Amino acid sequence: MTRYKPRAKKKRLIKKGGQTKWAPFWTVPKKYGKGRRVHPGRHTVVKRSWRRIKIKA
């Protein structure tokens, strides 16, 4: 990628980067109950890695 990115492209990349994070830890007991131990990444909607899936930004 180029050294200088247009502002609109940077905003799109920032948005996509934020979507790939795990869900907050407090959503696990809220969704599955107190006793269930589940990884927060399991119920994150968008799972994307910069290596695997490219975005058309």
Backbone torsions as a table, in degrees:
resi	resn	phi	psi	omega
1	MET	NA	156.4	-177.1
2	THR	-69.5	164.9	179.4
3	ARG	-70.9	-41.8	-178.8
4	TYR	-106.5	119.3	-178.2
5	LYS	-102.8	143.4	174.6
6	PRO	-64.1	150.1	-175.5
7	ARG	-60.3	-40.3	-179.4
8	ALA	-64.2	-39.6	179.2
9	LYS	-66.6	-39.9	178.5
10	LYS	-61.8	-40.9	179.7
11	LYS	-63.9	-40.2	178.3
12	ARG	-65.4	-41.5	179.5
13	LEU	-65.5	-38.6	178.1
14	ILE	-63.5	-43.0	179.8
15	LYS	-62.8	-45.6	-179.7
16	LYS	-66.2	-34.6	177.8
17	GLY	-65.7	-35.9	178.4
18	GLY	-72.3	-26.9	-178.8
19	GLN	-73.7	-16.4	-174.6
20	THR	-90.6	-0.8	-178.9
21	LYS	-74.8	160.5	175.6
22	TRP	-68.7	159.6	173.3
23	ALA	-69.1	156.6	178.0
24	PRO	-61.8	149.2	-175.0
25	PHE	-62.6	-30.2	-176.5
26	TRP	-74.9	-9.4	178.2
27	THR	-78.5	-18.0	-178.1
28	VAL	-65.5	-55.8	178.1
29	PRO	-65.4	-28.6	179.0
30	LYS	-65.1	-38.3	-175.8
31	LYS	-87.6	-42.7	-171.3
32	TYR	-104.9	-13.0	-176.2
33	GLY	105.2	165.4	-171.7
34	LYS	-68.0	-39.1	-173.5
35	GLY	-81.8	-14.7	-173.8
36	ARG	-84.8	128.6	178.6
37	ARG	-105.8	108.7	-177.5
38	VAL	-129.3	144.8	178.1
39	HIS	-71.7	135.9	-177.8
40	PRO	-63.1	-22.7	178.5
41	GLY	-70.6	-12.2	-176.8
42	ARG	-71.1	-31.5	178.9
43	HIS	-112.9	30.8	168.8
44	THR	-85.5	132.9	-172.6
45	VAL	-70.5	-53.0	-175.5
46	VAL	-97.6	120.0	175.5
47	LYS	-119.4	111.7	-176.4
48	ARG	-144.4	141.1	176.2
49	SER	-119.8	147.6	-179.2
50	TRP	-66.2	-21.6	177.7
51	ARG	-81.6	-43.2	-172.3
52	ARG	-80.7	-60.5	-169.1
53	ILE	-112.6	122.0	179.9
54	LYS	-89.7	151.8	177.9
55	ILE	-111.8	151.1	178.4
56	LYS	-94.4	80.4	-177.4
57	ALA	-93.5	NA	NA
